[in-house]
Amino acid sequence: MIKQTNPKDAIGVRKSATSVLSANVKHEIALGLLEGACKYGRHNYRVAGVRYSVYYDAANRHLDQWWEGEDIDKDSGLSHVTKAMSCLMVLRDSMLRENATDDRPPKCQDGWLEEINKKAGEILDKYPEPVEAYIELSDKKLKNDTN
């Protein structure tokens, strides 16, 4: 007789599943955190805590550098996206430990982004056939370049 399922399955499938994580991205984040451990001391943020603004700013700098076409962080050799995710990992860990300092500005009115998104939709409706975007291609020519 073939066993249909292991009794552990019914319990195990209802728990946190790290199998949904991308292993290569998880390990890249580990490299980002290893770099921080070497520079500042392993788990320093768990002892000292962090300020929201410092890690928000760092994550945004890495994302902005990536968005503007600089894929790799010159200091670490890692992707700027990986470095941003590492910043957010530290921030979230400190938040969960309740040793992070919330130095965000006074909050906006609830629903502010929904209003912005509504206006974005109105602009897109006004221009149903927008001019095609100019993007950088691998051969360094602009997409709309007609030469």
Protein Blocks (a to p, Z undefined) as FASTA:
>chain_A
ZZfbafklmmmmmgccfklpcfklmmmmmmmmmmmmmmnoghklmmnopafklmmmmmmm
mmmmmmnopabafklopafklmmmmmmmmmmmmmmnopaccfbdcdddehklmmmmmmmm
mmmmmmmbccddddddfkopafklcZZ
